[in-house]
Amino acid sequence: MSSERDDAQKNKADLYINRLLYAATSQGYRLAIVVAATAEYAEQVLKEKAPECGHSTIETAPLGKKGSAHRKDFVDWVPDEARKALAKVGAMNGFYYSELYYSISETEHL
């Protein structure tokens, strides 16, 4: 394994991913993820950006650890460049945030 690949694996283990998956009846789904250097900071950012009604669905996991296939799907959404940049800046100095909203309301599609 190359030194650069080893560094990338080490950096991934130092990051945490928080995800929120919230379904609003007859409105749609909201998926949001945050990656940061600490689990606490990732959760803080997600709570600031996401609606309060979805806070109970927040889950946290180390980015570099093996986990469920469901969590791995969310990890795959984090660009490698974001992981590298976050590993360089350290705790409380940055985060990666992404949000997807899928509407099931007919009026929003018109």
N, CA, C and O atoms as a printed pandas DataFrame, in Angstrom:
     atom_number atom_name residue_name chain_id  residue_number  x_coord  y_coord  z_coord
0              1         N          MET        A               1    0.841   -1.178    0.000
1              2        CA          MET        A               1    0.000    0.000    0.000
2              3         C          MET        A               1    0.888    1.244    0.000
3              4         O          MET        A               1    1.899    1.272    0.702
4              5         N          SER        A               2    0.540    2.249   -0.754
5              6        CA          SER        A               2    1.361    3.448   -0.841
6              7         C          SER        A               2    1.238    4.285    0.425
7              8         O          SER        A               2    0.286    4.143    1.192
8              9         N          SER        A               3    2.220    5.162    0.630
9             10        CA          SER        A               3    2.207    6.047    1.799
10            11         C          SER        A               3    1.004    6.981    1.762
11            12         O          SER        A               3    0.391    7.246    2.797
12            13         N          GLU        A               4    0.660    7.485    0.570
13            14        CA          GLU        A               4   -0.490    8.380    0.438
14            15         C          GLU        A               4   -1.783    7.657    0.818
15            16         O          GLU        A               4   -2.653    8.240    1.465
16            17         N          ARG        A               5   -1.907    6.407    0.422
17            18        CA          ARG        A               5   -3.100    5.613    0.754
18            19         C          ARG        A               5   -3.156    5.347    2.263
19            20         O          ARG        A               5   -4.226    5.398    2.870
20            21         N          ASP        A               6   -1.989    5.061    2.863
21            22        CA          ASP        A               6   -1.936    4.860    4.316
22            23         C          ASP        A               6   -2.391    6.114    5.048
23            24         O          ASP        A               6   -3.148    6.037    6.016
24            25         N          ASP        A               7   -1.921    7.282    4.579
25            26        CA          ASP        A               7   -2.316    8.551    5.190
26            27         C          ASP        A               7   -3.816    8.770    5.059
27            28         O          ASP        A               7   -4.464    9.231    5.999
28            29         N          ALA        A               8   -4.364    8.444    3.908
29            30        CA          ALA        A               8   -5.804    8.622    3.692
30            31         C          ALA        A               8   -6.595    7.729    4.634
31            32         O          ALA        A               8   -7.601    8.162    5.197
32            33         N          GLN        A               9   -6.154    6.482    4.815
33            34        CA          GLN        A               9   -6.847    5.583    5.734
34            35         C          GLN        A               9   -6.766    6.102    7.167
35            36         O          GLN        A               9   -7.753    6.041    7.900
36            37         N          LYS        A              10   -5.603    6.614    7.578
37            38        CA          LYS        A              10   -5.441    7.160    8.922
38            39         C          LYS        A              10   -6.348    8.366    9.110
39            40         O          LYS        A              10   -7.002    8.491   10.146
40            41         N          ASN        A              11   -6.398    9.253    8.125
41            42        CA          ASN        A              11   -7.214   10.454    8.224
42            43         C          ASN        A              11   -8.697   10.120    8.302
43            44         O          ASN        A              11   -9.439   10.780    9.030
44            45         N          LYS        A              12   -9.138    9.114    7.569
45            46        CA          LYS        A              12  -10.543    8.736    7.599
46            47         C          LYS        A              12  -10.946    8.297    9.000
47            48         O          LYS        A              12  -12.074    8.553    9.420
48            49         N          ALA        A              13  -10.055    7.644    9.730
49            50        CA          ALA        A              13  -10.374    7.155   11.065
50            51         C          ALA        A              13  -10.491    8.292   12.063
51            52         O          ALA        A              13  -11.105    8.121   13.116
52            53         N          ASP        A              14   -9.917    9.450   11.757
53            54        CA          ASP        A              14   -9.944   10.593   12.660
54            55         C          ASP        A              14  -11.160   11.487   12.440
55            56         O          ASP        A              14  -11.274   12.527   13.089
56            57         N          LEU        A              15  -12.052   11.117   11.561
57            58        CA          LEU        A              15  -13.231   11.927   11.261
58            59         C          LEU        A              15  -14.497   11.185   11.673
59            60         O          LEU        A              15  -14.514    9.960   11.795
60            61         N          TYR        A              16  -15.544   11.956   11.882
61            62        CA          TYR        A              16  -16.838   11.385   12.266
62            63         C          TYR        A              16  -17.905   11.850   11.295
63            64         O          TYR        A              16  -17.866   12.976   10.799
64            65         N          ILE        A              17  -18.855   10.972   11.029
65            66        CA          ILE        A              17  -19.973   11.316   10.161
66            67         C          ILE        A              17  -21.255   11.264   10.989
67            68         O          ILE        A              17  -21.507   10.308   11.723
68            69         N          ASN        A              18  -22.039   12.297   10.853
69            70        CA          ASN        A              18  -23.374   12.349   11.453
70            71         C          ASN        A              18  -24.364   12.378   10.315
71            72         O          ASN        A              18  -24.154   13.062    9.312
72            73         N          ARG        A              19  -25.434   11.643   10.468
73            74        CA          ARG        A              19  -26.453   11.666    9.433
74            75         C          ARG        A              19  -27.815   11.835   10.064
75            76         O          ARG        A              19  -28.063   11.407   11.191
76            77         N          LEU        A              20  -28.684   12.465    9.311
77            78        CA          LEU        A              20  -30.066   12.668    9.707
78            79         C          LEU        A              20  -30.923   12.242    8.535
79            80         O          LEU        A              20  -30.699   12.676    7.406
80            81         N          LEU        A              21  -31.892   11.404    8.794
81            82        CA          LEU        A              21  -32.841   10.994    7.769
82            83         C          LEU        A              21  -34.223   11.209    8.346
83            84         O          LEU        A              21  -34.637   10.522    9.280
84            85         N          TYR        A              22  -34.928   12.165    7.781
85            86        CA          TYR        A              22  -36.215   12.579    8.325
86            87         C          TYR        A              22  -37.280   12.506    7.240
87            88         O          TYR        A              22  -37.089   13.013    6.134
88            89         N          ALA        A              23  -38.393   11.877    7.561
89            90        CA          ALA        A              23  -39.507   11.778    6.622
90            91         C          ALA        A              23  -40.674   12.589    7.166
91            92         O          ALA        A              23  -41.124   12.361    8.289
92            93         N          ALA        A              24  -41.164   13.533    6.373
93            94        CA          ALA        A              24  -42.341   14.319    6.738
94            95         C          ALA        A              24  -43.526   13.744    5.974
95            96         O          ALA        A              24  -43.511   13.676    4.745
96            97         N          THR        A              25  -44.538   13.337    6.700
97            98        CA          THR        A              25  -45.711   12.708    6.092
98            99         C          THR        A              25  -46.273   13.565    4.970
99           100         O          THR        A              25  -46.551   14.748    5.161
100          101         N          SER        A              26  -46.434   12.978    3.830
101          102        CA          SER        A              26  -46.974   13.575    2.599
102          103         C          SER        A              26  -46.189   14.782    2.093
103          104         O          SER        A              26  -46.692   15.530    1.253
104          105         N          GLN        A              27  -44.976   14.986    2.582
105          106        CA          GLN        A              27  -44.145   16.086    2.082
106          107         C          GLN        A              27  -42.889   15.584    1.394
107          108         O          GLN        A              27  -42.611   15.954    0.253
108          109         N          GLY        A              28  -42.134   14.747    2.080
109          110        CA          GLY        A              28  -40.914   14.253    1.475
110          111         C          GLY        A              28  -39.909   13.767    2.491
111          112         O          GLY        A              28  -40.223   13.569    3.664
112          113         N          TYR        A              29  -38.691   13.578    2.013
113          114        CA          TYR        A              29  -37.604   13.083    2.838
114          115         C          TYR        A              29  -36.455   14.076    2.817
115          116         O          TYR        A              29  -36.175   14.702    1.795
116          117         N          ARG        A              30  -35.805   14.209    3.939
117          118        CA          ARG        A              30  -34.617   15.058    4.037
118          119         C          ARG        A              30  -33.483   14.187    4.561
119          120         O          ARG        A              30  -33.605   13.540    5.601
120          121         N          LEU        A              31  -32.388   14.182    3.830
121          122        CA          LEU        A              31  -31.186   13.480    4.238
122          123         C          LEU        A              31  -30.089   14.523    4.355
123          124         O          LEU        A              31  -29.845   15.285    3.419
124          125         N          ALA        A              32  -29.438   14.556    5.487
125          126        CA          ALA        A              32  -28.331   15.491    5.684
126          127         C          ALA        A              32  -27.176   14.740    6.328
127          128         O          ALA        A              32  -27.385   13.900    7.204
128          129         N          ILE        A              33  -25.953   15.044    5.894
129          130        CA          ILE        A              33  -24.764   14.461    6.503
130          131         C          ILE        A              33  -23.762   15.565    6.814
131          132         O          ILE        A              33  -23.657   16.561    6.098
132          133         N          VAL        A              34  -23.036   15.359    7.898
133          134        CA          VAL        A              34  -21.951   16.254    8.293
134          135         C          VAL        A              34  -20.757   15.381    8.632
135          136         O          VAL        A              34  -20.897   14.347    9.285
136          137         N          VAL        A              35  -19.580   15.803    8.186
137          138        CA          VAL        A              35  -18.333   15.146    8.555
138          139         C          VAL        A              35  -17.463   16.202    9.229
139          140         O          VAL        A              35  -17.284   17.302    8.707
140          141         N          ALA        A              36  -16.926   15.850   10.397
141          142        CA          ALA        A              36  -16.067   16.766   11.146
142          143         C          ALA        A              36  -15.053   15.957   11.954
143          144         O          ALA        A              36  -15.120   14.728   12.005
144          145         N          ALA        A              37  -14.119   16.660   12.578
145          146        CA          ALA        A              37  -13.036   15.994   13.306
146          147         C          ALA        A              37  -13.485   15.375   14.629
147          148         O          ALA        A              37  -12.827   14.470   15.142
148          149         N          THR        A              38  -14.595   15.853   15.182
149          150        CA          THR        A              38  -15.111   15.244   16.408
150          151         C          THR        A              38  -16.597   14.945   16.228
151          152         O          THR        A              38  -17.292   15.617   15.467
152          153         N          ALA        A              39  -17.062   13.938   16.933
153          154        CA          ALA        A              39  -18.477   13.568   16.870
154          155         C          ALA        A              39  -19.348   14.703   17.403
155          156         O          ALA        A              39  -20.425   14.968   16.869
156          157         N          GLU        A              40  -18.885   15.364   18.445
157          158        CA          GLU        A              40  -19.660   16.448   19.057
158          159         C          GLU        A              40  -19.826   17.627   18.103
159          160         O          GLU        A              40  -20.910   18.200   17.993
160          161         N          TYR        A              41  -18.744   17.981   17.417
161          162        CA          TYR        A              41  -18.814   19.113   16.491
162          163         C          TYR        A              41  -19.715   18.776   15.303
163          164         O          TYR        A              41  -20.496   19.617   14.859
164          165         N          ALA        A              42  -19.610   17.553   14.789
165          166        CA          ALA        A              42  -20.463   17.143   13.672
166          167         C          ALA        A              42  -21.932   17.211   14.073
167          168         O          ALA        A              42  -22.769   17.663   13.291
168          169         N          GLU        A              43  -22.249   16.766   15.281
169          170        CA          GLU        A              43  -23.635   16.810   15.752
170          171         C          GLU        A              43  -24.107   18.254   15.939
171          172         O          GLU        A              43  -25.245   18.586   15.605
172          173         N          GLN        A              44  -23.244   19.099   16.465
173          174        CA          GLN        A              44  -23.587   20.519   16.660
174          175         C          GLN        A              44  -23.926   21.187   15.321
175          176         O          GLN        A              44  -24.922   21.902   15.216
176          177         N          VAL        A              45  -23.110   20.955   14.321
177          178        CA          VAL        A              45  -23.348   21.542   12.993
178          179         C          VAL        A              45  -24.658   21.030   12.412
179          180         O          VAL        A              45  -25.449   21.806   11.878
180          181         N          LEU        A              46  -24.887   19.731   12.514
181          182        CA          LEU        A              46  -26.108   19.151   11.958
182          183         C          LEU        A              46  -27.348   19.705   12.655
183          184         O          LEU        A              46  -28.357   19.971   12.002
184          185         N          LYS        A              47  -27.284   19.878   13.959
185          186        CA          LYS        A              47  -28.431   20.429   14.698
186          187         C          LYS        A              47  -28.683   21.890   14.327
187          188         O          LYS        A              47  -29.831   22.336   14.330
188          189         N          GLU        A              48  -27.631   22.636   14.010
189          190        CA          GLU        A              48  -27.801   24.034   13.596
190          191         C          GLU        A              48  -28.435   24.136   12.209
191          192         O          GLU        A              48  -29.194   25.067   11.940
192          193         N          LYS        A              49  -28.130   23.193   11.341
193          194        CA          LYS        A              49  -28.574   23.279    9.950
194          195         C          LYS        A              49  -29.890   22.548    9.669
195          196         O          LYS        A              49  -30.627   22.927    8.759
196          197         N          ALA        A              50  -30.182   21.520   10.434
197          198        CA          ALA        A              50  -31.360   20.691   10.164
198          199         C          ALA        A              50  -32.538   21.135   11.039
199          200         O          ALA        A              50  -32.337   21.694   12.117
200          201         N          PRO        A              51  -33.750   20.889   10.578
201          202        CA          PRO        A              51  -34.920   21.242   11.377
202          203         C          PRO        A              51  -34.958   20.428   12.678
203          204         O          PRO        A              51  -34.570   19.259   12.703
204          205         N          GLU        A              52  -35.423   21.053   13.734
205          206        CA          GLU        A              52  -35.444   20.422   15.046
206          207         C          GLU        A              52  -36.240   19.114   15.059
207          208         O          GLU        A              52  -35.908   18.188   15.798
208          209         N          CYS        A              53  -37.277   19.045   14.247
209          210        CA          CYS        A              53  -38.113   17.841   14.228
210          211         C          CYS        A              53  -37.334   16.600   13.777
211          212         O          CYS        A              53  -37.791   15.481   14.007
212          213         N          GLY        A              54  -36.196   16.769   13.156
213          214        CA          GLY        A              54  -35.407   15.626   12.711
214          215         C          GLY        A              54  -34.258   15.275   13.630
215          216         O          GLY        A              54  -33.564   14.287   13.390
216          217         N          HIS        A              55  -34.037   16.052   14.673
217          218        CA          HIS        A              55  -32.883   15.837   15.557
218          219         C          HIS        A              55  -32.871   14.456   16.205
219          220         O          HIS        A              55  -31.799   13.917   16.480
220          221         N          SER        A              56  -34.034   13.879   16.452
221          222        CA          SER        A              56  -34.078   12.566   17.105
222          223         C          SER        A              56  -33.566   11.449   16.189
223          224         O          SER        A              56  -33.304   10.344   16.662
224          225         N          THR        A              57  -33.422   11.714   14.910
225          226        CA          THR        A              57  -32.957   10.682   13.973
226          227         C          THR        A              57  -31.452   10.760   13.709
227          228         O          THR        A              57  -30.930    9.982   12.911
228          229         N          ILE        A              58  -30.753   11.678   14.362
229          230        CA          ILE        A              58  -29.313   11.840   14.130
230          231         C          ILE        A              58  -28.547   10.619   14.633
231          232         O          ILE        A              58  -28.758   10.157   15.754
232          233         N          GLU        A              59  -27.658   10.107   13.790
233          234        CA          GLU        A              59  -26.766    9.004   14.145
234          235         C          GLU        A              59  -25.338    9.428   13.871
235          236         O          GLU        A              59  -25.074   10.167   12.923
236          237         N          THR        A              60  -24.414    8.958   14.702
237          238        CA          THR        A              60  -23.000    9.308   14.577
238          239         C          THR        A              60  -22.162    8.043   14.502
239          240         O          THR        A              60  -22.461    7.048   15.163
240          241         N          ALA        A              61  -21.104    8.087   13.689
241          242        CA          ALA        A              61  -20.178    6.958   13.600
242          243         C          ALA        A              61  -18.810    7.467   13.140
243          244         O          ALA        A              61  -18.730    8.462   12.421
244          245         N          PRO        A              62  -17.737    6.789   13.551
245          246        CA          PRO        A              62  -16.413    7.130   13.019
246          247         C          PRO        A              62  -16.398    6.866   11.515
247          248         O          PRO        A              62  -16.895    5.836   11.059
248          249         N          LEU        A              63  -15.840    7.776   10.760
249          250        CA          LEU        A              63  -15.853    7.653    9.303
250          251         C          LEU        A              63  -15.024    6.483    8.815
251          252         O          LEU        A              63  -15.380    5.856    7.818
252          253         N          GLY        A              64  -13.935    6.174    9.487
253          254        CA          GLY        A              64  -13.036    5.136    8.997
254          255         C          GLY        A              64  -13.324    3.742    9.494
255          256         O          GLY        A              64  -12.677    2.796    9.044
256          257         N          LYS        A              65  -14.270    3.570   10.407
257          258        CA          LYS        A              65  -14.561    2.254   10.959
258          259         C          LYS        A              65  -15.561    1.522   10.079
259          260         O          LYS        A              65  -16.404    2.138    9.426
260          261         N          LYS        A              66  -15.455    0.209   10.073
261          262        CA          LYS        A              66  -16.426   -0.594    9.323
262          263         C          LYS        A              66  -17.746   -0.559   10.078
263          264         O          LYS        A              66  -17.777   -0.598   11.308
264          265         N          GLY        A              67  -18.811   -0.487    9.339
265          266        CA          GLY        A              67  -20.126   -0.446    9.958
266          267         C          GLY        A              67  -21.143   -1.110    9.061
267          268         O          GLY        A              67  -20.801   -1.919    8.198
268          269         N          SER        A              68  -22.370   -0.769    9.270
269          270        CA          SER        A              68  -23.434   -1.368    8.474
270          271         C          SER        A              68  -23.341   -0.907    7.025
271          272         O          SER        A              68  -22.747    0.128    6.725
272          273         N          ALA        A              69  -23.927   -1.675    6.153
273          274        CA          ALA        A              69  -23.965   -1.303    4.736
274          275         C          ALA        A              69  -24.742   -0.004    4.566
275          276         O          ALA        A              69  -24.420    0.804    3.695
276          277         N          HIS        A              70  -25.765    0.202    5.397
277          278        CA          HIS        A              70  -26.570    1.424    5.343
278          279         C          HIS        A              70  -25.685    2.650    5.609
279          280         O          HIS        A              70  -25.759    3.637    4.877
280          281         N          ARG        A              71  -24.846    2.589    6.657
281          282        CA          ARG        A              71  -23.962    3.717    6.968
282          283         C          ARG        A              71  -22.925    3.895    5.874
283          284         O          ARG        A              71  -22.567    5.026    5.545
284          285         N          LYS        A              72  -22.434    2.799    5.305
285          286        CA          LYS        A              72  -21.431    2.889    4.247
286          287         C          LYS        A              72  -21.961    3.679    3.055
287          288         O          LYS        A              72  -21.210    4.413    2.413
288          289         N          ASP        A              73  -23.241    3.533    2.759
289          290        CA          ASP        A              73  -23.827    4.307    1.668
290          291         C          ASP        A              73  -23.647    5.796    1.897
291          292         O          ASP        A              73  -23.356    6.536    0.958
292          293         N          PHE        A              74  -23.817    6.246    3.136
293          294        CA          PHE        A              74  -23.657    7.663    3.442
294          295         C          PHE        A              74  -22.192    8.080    3.377
295          296         O          PHE        A              74  -21.879    9.184    2.931
296          297         N          VAL        A              75  -21.301    7.209    3.815
297          298        CA          VAL        A              75  -19.862    7.490    3.758
298          299         C          VAL        A              75  -19.431    7.692    2.315
299          300         O          VAL        A              75  -18.587    8.543    2.035
300          301         N          ASP        A              76  -19.996    6.926    1.400
301          302        CA          ASP        A              76  -19.636    7.042   -0.012
302          303         C          ASP        A              76  -20.010    8.396   -0.597
303          304         O          ASP        A              76  -19.474    8.774   -1.639
304          305         N          TRP        A              77  -20.899    9.128    0.032
305          306        CA          TRP        A              77  -21.301   10.448   -0.458
306          307         C          TRP        A              77  -20.281   11.536   -0.109
307          308         O          TRP        A              77  -20.387   12.659   -0.602
308          309         N          VAL        A              78  -19.318   11.222    0.716
309          310        CA          VAL        A              78  -18.328   12.216    1.144
310          311         C          VAL        A              78  -17.142   12.174    0.187
311          312         O          VAL        A              78  -16.451   11.159    0.097
312          313         N          PRO        A              79  -16.903   13.269   -0.525
313          314        CA          PRO        A              79  -15.783   13.289   -1.480
314          315         C          PRO        A              79  -14.433   13.092   -0.789
315          316         O          PRO        A              79  -14.222   13.578    0.322
316          317         N          ASP        A              80  -13.531   12.385   -1.447
317          318        CA          ASP        A              80  -12.192   12.156   -0.894
318          319         C          ASP        A              80  -11.487   13.471   -0.585
319          320         O          ASP        A              80  -10.780   13.573    0.418
320          321         N          GLU        A              81  -11.671   14.475   -1.435
321          322        CA          GLU        A              81  -11.009   15.763   -1.204
322          323         C          GLU        A              81  -11.497   16.425    0.090
323          324         O          GLU        A              81  -10.723   17.083    0.784
324          325         N          ALA        A              82  -12.776   16.248    0.406
325          326        CA          ALA        A              82  -13.307   16.790    1.668
326          327         C          ALA        A              82  -12.666   16.084    2.857
327          328         O          ALA        A              82  -12.318   16.725    3.848
328          329         N          ARG        A              83  -12.512   14.777    2.762
329          330        CA          ARG        A              83  -11.875   14.014    3.840
330          331         C          ARG        A              83  -10.442   14.481    4.067
331          332         O          ARG        A              83  -10.017   14.693    5.203
332          333         N          LYS        A              84   -9.705   14.638    2.974
333          334        CA          LYS        A              84   -8.308   15.067    3.078
334          335         C          LYS        A              84   -8.203   16.453    3.687
335          336         O          LYS        A              84   -7.374   16.687    4.567
336          337         N          ALA        A              85   -9.042   17.374    3.224
337          338        CA          ALA        A              85   -8.998   18.751    3.734
338          339         C          ALA        A              85   -9.345   18.798    5.217
339          340         O          ALA        A              85   -8.682   19.495    5.985
340          341         N          LEU        A              86  -10.364   18.072    5.622
341          342        CA          LEU        A              86  -10.767   18.069    7.032
342          343         C          LEU        A              86   -9.703   17.457    7.929
343          344         O          LEU        A              86   -9.499   17.917    9.052
344          345         N          ALA        A              87   -9.029   16.433    7.447
345          346        CA          ALA        A              87   -7.973   15.807    8.237
346          347         C          ALA        A              87   -6.813   16.776    8.470
347          348         O          ALA        A              87   -6.116   16.677    9.480
348          349         N          LYS        A              88   -6.604   17.704    7.547
349          350        CA          LYS        A              88   -5.512   18.668    7.675
350          351         C          LYS        A              88   -5.832   19.813    8.622
351          352         O          LYS        A              88   -4.939   20.309    9.309
352          353         N          VAL        A              89   -7.102   20.248    8.673
353          354        CA          VAL        A              89   -7.421   21.442    9.469
354          355         C          VAL        A              89   -7.646   21.150   10.939
355          356         O          VAL        A              89   -7.537   22.065   11.756
356          357         N          GLY        A              90   -7.954   19.921   11.314
357          358        CA          GLY        A              90   -8.100   19.566   12.714
358          359         C          GLY        A              90   -9.469   19.867   13.292
359          360         O          GLY        A              90  -10.375   20.327   12.597
360          361         N          ALA        A              91   -9.594   19.596   14.574
361          362        CA          ALA        A              91  -10.875   19.726   15.281
362          363         C          ALA        A              91  -11.365   21.166   15.323
363          364         O          ALA        A              91  -10.582   22.098   15.506
364          365         N          MET        A              92  -12.657   21.330   15.153
365          366        CA          MET        A              92  -13.363   22.610   15.274
366          367         C          MET        A              92  -12.958   23.644   14.220
367          368         O          MET        A              92  -13.243   24.831   14.383
368          369         N          ASN        A              93  -12.307   23.216   13.155
369          370        CA          ASN        A              93  -11.882   24.167   12.135
370          371         C          ASN        A              93  -12.524   23.933   10.782
371          372         O          ASN        A              93  -12.141   24.579    9.806
372          373         N          GLY        A              94  -13.459   23.057   10.696
373          374        CA          GLY        A              94  -14.100   22.835    9.416
374          375         C          GLY        A              94  -15.027   21.645    9.465
375          376         O          GLY        A              94  -14.964   20.815   10.373
376          377         N          PHE        A              95  -15.896   21.579    8.461
377          378        CA          PHE        A              95  -16.816   20.457    8.344
378          379         C          PHE        A              95  -17.260   20.353    6.903
379          380         O          PHE        A              95  -17.142   21.305    6.131
380          381         N          TYR        A              96  -17.771   19.188    6.550
381          382        CA          TYR        A              96  -18.382   18.959    5.250
382          383         C          TYR        A              96  -19.857   18.730    5.505
383          384         O          TYR        A              96  -20.222   17.919    6.356
384          385         N          TYR        A              97  -20.711   19.437    4.775
385          386        CA          TYR        A              97  -22.156   19.307    4.948
386          387         C          TYR        A              97  -22.795   19.085    3.585
387          388         O          TYR        A              97  -22.447   19.739    2.602
388          389         N          SER        A              98  -23.727   18.158    3.548
389          390        CA          SER        A              98  -24.475   17.913    2.328
390          391         C          SER        A              98  -25.908   17.577    2.712
391          392         O          SER        A              98  -26.159   16.905    3.712
392          393         N          GLU        A              99  -26.837   18.054    1.903
393          394        CA          GLU        A              99  -28.244   17.806    2.182
394          395         C          GLU        A              99  -28.977   17.473    0.891
395          396         O          GLU        A              99  -28.724   18.066   -0.158
396          397         N          LEU        A             100  -29.880   16.523    0.990
397          398        CA          LEU        A             100  -30.714   16.123   -0.132
398          399         C          LEU        A             100  -32.150   16.159    0.348
399          400         O          LEU        A             100  -32.468   15.624    1.410
400          401         N          TYR        A             101  -33.007   16.780   -0.421
401          402        CA          TYR        A             101  -34.427   16.804   -0.093
402          403         C          TYR        A             101  -35.183   16.203   -1.262
403          404         O          TYR        A             101  -35.025   16.635   -2.404
404          405         N          TYR        A             102  -36.001   15.210   -0.974
405          406        CA          TYR        A             102  -36.803   14.556   -1.994
406          407         C          TYR        A             102  -38.261   14.827   -1.679
407          408         O          TYR        A             102  -38.785   14.349   -0.673
408          409         N          SER        A             103  -38.912   15.588   -2.531
409          410        CA          SER        A             103  -40.312   15.960   -2.317
410          411         C          SER        A             103  -41.241   14.926   -2.927
411          412         O          SER        A             103  -41.026   14.460   -4.046
412          413         N          ILE        A             104  -42.269   14.575   -2.182
413          414        CA          ILE        A             104  -43.313   13.686   -2.714
414          415         C          ILE        A             104  -44.633   14.451   -2.884
415          416         O          ILE        A             104  -45.669   13.865   -3.197
416          417         N          SER        A             105  -44.572   15.752   -2.672
417          418        CA          SER        A             105  -45.752   16.587   -2.817
418          419         C          SER        A             105  -45.947   16.955   -4.280
419          420         O          SER        A             105  -45.020   17.446   -4.924
420          421         N          GLU        A             106  -47.136   16.725   -4.806
421          422        CA          GLU        A             106  -47.417   17.046   -6.218
422          423         C          GLU        A             106  -47.326   18.537   -6.478
423          424         O          GLU        A             106  -46.896   18.934   -7.561
424          425         N          THR        A             107  -47.712   19.374   -5.534
425          426        CA          THR        A             107  -47.700   20.823   -5.766
426          427         C          THR        A             107  -46.299   21.377   -5.927
427          428         O          THR        A             107  -46.108   22.383   -6.612
428          429         N          GLU        A             108  -45.318   20.742   -5.311
429          430        CA          GLU        A             108  -43.939   21.223   -5.426
430          431         C          GLU        A             108  -43.312   20.823   -6.746
431          432         O          GLU        A             108  -42.249   21.338   -7.094
432          433         N          HIS        A             109  -43.924   19.937   -7.482
433          434        CA          HIS        A             109  -43.383   19.500   -8.775
434          435         C          HIS        A             109  -43.951   20.287   -9.948
435          436         O          HIS        A             109  -43.482   20.136  -11.076
436          437         N          LEU        A             110  -44.935   21.110   -9.703
437          438        CA          LEU        A             110  -45.566   21.863  -10.798
438          439         C          LEU        A             110  -44.763   23.070  -11.189
439          440         O          LEU        A             110  -45.158   23.807  -12.093
